[in-house]
C-alpha cells in the first residue's frame, strides 16, 4: 500500500518515517519545498504538488497546521476521482471542519484521524489514533493503523466526533501544562531544592503522566519542543468554540487560552508549550 503524507511538519515527518520503517512505499509533499530531504534519503519520493503526491497512493495522511490549511490542500485533491485513495486527516481542527473535509473528499472517502501522542512517540510506534468516518472507509487503511500506531479507536460515523475527543484531550494537556508551570515556578520562587522538586513532580499522582516529558523543560529548559504556544492557543480556542456550540461557557479554558496567546505575543510563539512558564518569570524571548 503506497501512502502519501501531505505536510512535513514534525508530526508529518514522524508519520512518514514510521511508515518507511514499517515497509510502506511513501510519497511526501510540503507547501514549502526542502523539508523532506532526510525522508527522501530513507526512500520516500517527494512530489511537487498534493495532486501529484496522491496520484498512485491508496491512502493519504494529511498533517497540517490549521483548519484553513487542510481545506486548502483538500481542495487540490478534488480532481483525483471518486475511486481514488482514502484521505485521512491527522491534523487537529474543528469538528465542523472534519465534516466539511468529508464532503470535499473525492467520493467522500475520508477519515478524521487525529493522533494522540507527540512526534517521537509516533516515530517509535507508541502513539494512538482516533478514527471518525464510515467504518468500511476507515478499514481500507487498517494496515496503516495497525503498523504505525500502538492502538487505534473507532469513534463512530461522524468524523467530527474524533476531533471532539482530540480537543478534549488537548484542552486537558494545555491546562495541565499551565498549572504545572505555576506550581514549578512557585516552588523555585520559594527556594525549594530544585532536584527534589523535580523528583516530586515526576512521582506525585497529582501530576498527570502526559506532563512528565515537560517537567525538565519547565524547570530549566530552552523550550525547543514541537507543540508551540501558538498551536496551544488555537486548540484551546477550538475547545471553547465546541463548548459554546453546546451552550456552555468555559471560564478556565478562556484563561488558559489567554495565557498561551500572551506567551506567543511575547516572542514565544514558536517555542514549545512549556514556554508558558516564562510569563511568570518575565523572561523575554
C-alpha positions as CSV (number, residue, x, y, z in Angstrom):
1,X,0.0,0.0,0.0
2,X,1.5,3.3,-1.1
3,X,0.8,6.1,1.3
4,X,1.1,9.8,0.6
5,X,1.9,12.1,3.6
6,X,0.9,15.8,3.0
7,X,2.6,18.2,5.3
8,X,6.2,17.9,6.6
9,X,6.0,19.5,10.0
10,X,7.4,17.4,12.8
11,X,4.3,15.2,13.0
12,X,4.1,14.7,9.3
13,X,7.8,13.7,9.2
14,X,7.3,11.3,12.1
15,X,4.3,9.7,10.3
16,X,6.3,9.3,7.1
17,X,9.4,8.0,9.0
18,X,7.3,5.4,10.8
19,X,5.6,4.3,7.5
20,X,9.0,3.8,5.9
21,X,10.3,1.8,8.8
22,X,7.3,-0.5,8.6
23,X,8.0,-1.1,4.9
24,X,5.4,1.2,3.2
25,X,6.2,3.0,-0.1
26,X,5.8,6.7,0.8
27,X,5.3,9.8,-1.2
28,X,5.6,13.2,0.6
29,X,4.7,16.7,-0.1
30,X,5.1,20.0,1.8
31,X,3.9,23.5,0.9
32,X,7.5,24.8,1.4
33,X,10.0,22.5,-0.5
34,X,13.2,21.3,1.1
35,X,11.8,19.8,4.3
36,X,11.8,16.2,3.3
37,X,15.5,15.6,2.4
38,X,16.1,13.2,5.3
39,X,13.0,11.2,4.3
40,X,14.0,11.1,0.7
41,X,17.3,9.7,1.9
42,X,15.3,7.0,3.6
43,X,13.4,6.1,0.5
44,X,10.5,8.5,0.3
45,X,9.6,10.1,-3.0
46,X,9.0,13.9,-2.9
47,X,6.1,15.3,-5.0
48,X,5.7,18.8,-6.3
49,X,2.0,19.1,-5.5
50,X,-0.7,17.4,-3.4
51,X,-2.3,16.0,-6.6
52,X,1.0,14.5,-7.8
53,X,1.6,13.0,-4.3
54,X,-1.7,11.1,-4.2
55,X,-1.8,10.0,-7.8
56,X,-0.5,6.5,-7.2
57,X,-1.4,6.3,-3.5
58,X,-4.0,4.0,-1.9
59,X,-4.0,6.1,1.3
60,X,-3.3,9.7,2.1
61,X,-2.4,11.2,5.5
62,X,-2.7,14.9,5.9
63,X,-0.8,16.6,8.8
64,X,-1.2,20.3,8.6
65,X,-1.2,23.3,10.9
66,X,-4.8,24.5,11.0
67,X,-8.3,24.4,9.5
68,X,-7.6,26.7,6.6
69,X,-4.5,24.7,5.6
70,X,-6.5,21.4,5.5
71,X,-9.3,22.9,3.5
72,X,-6.8,24.4,1.0
73,X,-5.0,21.1,0.5
74,X,-8.2,19.1,0.2
75,X,-9.4,21.5,-2.5
76,X,-6.4,20.5,-4.5
77,X,-7.4,16.8,-4.4
78,X,-10.9,17.2,-5.9
79,X,-9.8,16.1,-9.4
80,X,-8.4,12.7,-8.4
81,X,-11.7,10.8,-8.9
82,X,-14.2,9.1,-6.7
83,X,-12.3,5.8,-6.9
84,X,-9.1,7.5,-5.6
85,X,-7.3,6.9,-2.3
86,X,-8.9,7.2,1.2
87,X,-7.9,10.6,2.7
88,X,-7.2,10.7,6.4
89,X,-6.6,13.9,8.2
90,X,-4.4,13.6,11.3
91,X,-4.5,17.4,12.0
92,X,-6.2,19.0,15.0
93,X,-9.1,21.0,13.6
94,X,-12.6,21.9,14.4
95,X,-15.2,19.1,14.3
96,X,-17.1,21.0,11.7
97,X,-14.0,21.3,9.6
98,X,-13.7,17.5,9.6
99,X,-17.3,17.2,8.4
100,X,-16.6,19.7,5.6
101,X,-13.5,17.7,4.6
102,X,-15.6,14.6,4.3
103,X,-17.9,16.4,1.9
104,X,-14.9,17.8,-0.1
105,X,-13.1,14.5,-0.3
106,X,-13.2,12.7,-3.7
107,X,-16.0,10.1,-3.4
108,X,-16.5,11.1,0.3
109,X,-13.7,8.6,1.1
110,X,-12.5,10.5,4.2
111,X,-11.5,9.6,7.7
112,X,-10.7,12.0,10.5
113,X,-7.7,10.5,12.3
114,X,-6.3,12.8,15.0
115,X,-3.2,11.5,16.7
116,X,-2.8,11.1,20.5
117,X,0.9,11.4,21.1
118,X,3.9,13.5,20.2
119,X,6.2,13.0,17.2
120,X,8.9,10.9,18.9
121,X,6.1,8.5,20.1
122,X,4.7,8.4,16.5
123,X,8.1,7.6,15.0
124,X,8.6,4.8,17.6
125,X,5.1,3.4,17.1
126,X,3.9,4.3,20.6
127,X,1.2,6.8,19.7
128,X,-2.5,6.1,19.2
129,X,-5.0,7.4,16.7
130,X,-8.8,8.2,16.9
131,X,-10.8,7.5,13.8
132,X,-14.1,9.0,12.7
133,X,-16.0,8.3,9.5
134,X,-17.6,5.4,7.7
135,X,-16.2,2.2,9.1
136,X,-15.6,0.5,5.8
137,X,-13.7,3.5,4.6
138,X,-11.6,3.6,7.7
139,X,-10.9,-0.1,7.4
140,X,-9.2,0.4,4.0
141,X,-6.4,1.9,5.9
142,X,-6.3,-0.8,8.6
143,X,-2.7,-1.7,7.6
144,X,-1.6,1.9,8.4
145,X,-3.5,1.9,11.7
146,X,-2.1,-1.4,12.8
147,X,1.5,-0.9,11.7
148,X,2.0,2.8,12.5
149,X,0.2,3.1,15.9
150,X,0.2,1.3,19.1
151,X,-3.6,1.4,19.2
152,X,-6.5,2.8,17.3
153,X,-10.0,3.6,18.3
154,X,-13.1,4.0,16.2
155,X,-15.3,6.9,17.3
156,X,-18.3,6.5,15.0
157,X,-19.5,7.6,11.6
158,X,-19.3,11.3,12.4
159,X,-15.8,12.5,11.6
160,X,-16.3,15.4,13.9
161,X,-16.6,13.1,16.9
162,X,-12.9,12.0,16.6
163,X,-11.9,15.7,16.7
164,X,-14.1,16.4,19.6
165,X,-12.4,13.7,21.6
166,X,-9.0,15.0,20.5
167,X,-9.8,18.6,21.5
168,X,-10.9,17.4,25.0
169,X,-7.5,15.6,25.3
170,X,-5.6,18.7,24.2
171,X,-7.5,21.0,26.5
172,X,-6.6,18.9,29.5
173,X,-2.9,18.9,28.3
174,X,-2.7,22.6,27.9
175,X,-4.5,23.3,31.2
176,X,-2.2,20.8,32.9
177,X,1.0,22.4,31.5
178,X,-0.2,25.9,32.6
179,X,-0.9,24.7,36.1
180,X,2.3,22.7,36.3
181,X,4.2,25.8,35.2
182,X,2.7,27.8,38.0
183,X,3.5,25.1,40.6
184,X,7.1,24.7,39.4
185,X,7.7,28.4,39.3
186,X,6.2,28.9,42.8
187,X,8.5,26.1,44.1
188,X,11.6,27.7,42.7
189,X,10.5,31.2,44.0
190,X,10.2,29.6,47.4
191,X,13.8,28.5,47.2
192,X,12.9,24.8,47.3
193,X,15.6,22.3,46.3
194,X,15.3,22.1,42.5
195,X,16.3,18.4,42.3
196,X,13.9,17.4,45.0
197,X,11.1,19.5,43.3
198,X,11.9,17.8,40.0
199,X,11.7,14.3,41.6
200,X,8.4,15.1,43.4
201,X,6.8,16.4,40.2
202,X,7.6,13.2,38.4
203,X,6.3,10.9,41.2
204,X,3.3,12.8,42.6
205,X,0.0,11.3,41.4
206,X,-1.4,14.8,41.0
207,X,0.9,15.4,38.0
208,X,-0.5,13.5,35.0
209,X,1.9,11.2,33.2
210,X,1.4,13.1,30.0
211,X,3.0,16.1,31.7
212,X,6.2,14.3,32.7
213,X,8.1,15.0,29.5
214,X,7.8,18.7,30.1
215,X,9.0,18.9,33.7
216,X,12.7,19.4,32.8
217,X,11.8,22.0,30.2
218,X,9.5,23.9,32.5
219,X,12.1,23.9,35.3
220,X,15.2,24.9,33.3
221,X,14.8,24.1,29.6
222,X,15.1,26.1,26.4
223,X,11.6,25.2,25.2
224,X,12.8,23.5,22.0
225,X,9.9,21.2,21.6
226,X,7.3,20.7,18.9
227,X,3.9,21.8,20.3
228,X,4.1,25.6,20.1
229,X,2.3,28.1,22.3
230,X,0.6,29.4,19.2
231,X,-0.8,26.0,18.4
232,X,-1.8,25.5,22.1
233,X,-3.9,28.7,22.0
234,X,-5.5,27.5,18.7
235,X,-6.5,24.1,20.2
236,X,-7.9,25.6,23.4
237,X,-9.9,28.1,21.3
238,X,-11.3,25.2,19.3
239,X,-12.4,23.5,22.5
240,X,-14.1,26.7,23.7
241,X,-15.9,27.0,20.4
242,X,-17.1,23.4,20.7
243,X,-18.4,24.1,24.2
244,X,-20.2,27.2,23.0
245,X,-21.9,25.3,20.3
246,X,-23.4,23.1,23.0
247,X,-24.5,26.1,25.1
248,X,-21.6,26.1,27.5
249,X,-19.1,28.8,28.6
250,X,-15.7,27.6,29.8
251,X,-14.1,30.3,32.0
252,X,-11.0,28.3,32.9
253,X,-10.4,27.5,29.2
254,X,-10.6,31.2,28.3
255,X,-8.0,32.0,30.9
256,X,-5.7,29.2,29.6
257,X,-6.2,30.4,26.0
258,X,-5.1,33.9,27.0
259,X,-2.0,32.6,28.8
260,X,-0.8,30.8,25.6
261,X,-1.7,33.8,23.5
262,X,0.2,36.1,25.8
263,X,3.2,33.8,25.6
264,X,3.1,33.8,21.8
265,X,2.7,37.5,21.8
266,X,5.8,37.9,24.0
267,X,8.0,36.2,21.4
268,X,7.5,32.5,22.4
269,X,5.0,31.7,19.6
270,X,7.3,29.1,18.0
271,X,8.5,27.7,21.3
272,X,7.1,24.6,23.0
273,X,4.1,24.9,25.3
274,X,6.4,24.7,28.4
275,X,7.4,28.3,27.5
276,X,4.2,29.5,29.1
277,X,6.2,29.4,32.4
278,X,8.2,32.4,31.1
279,X,5.2,34.6,31.7
280,X,5.8,34.1,35.4
281,X,9.5,34.8,35.1
282,X,9.0,37.8,32.9
283,X,11.7,36.5,30.6
284,X,11.5,37.9,27.0
285,X,12.3,35.8,24.0
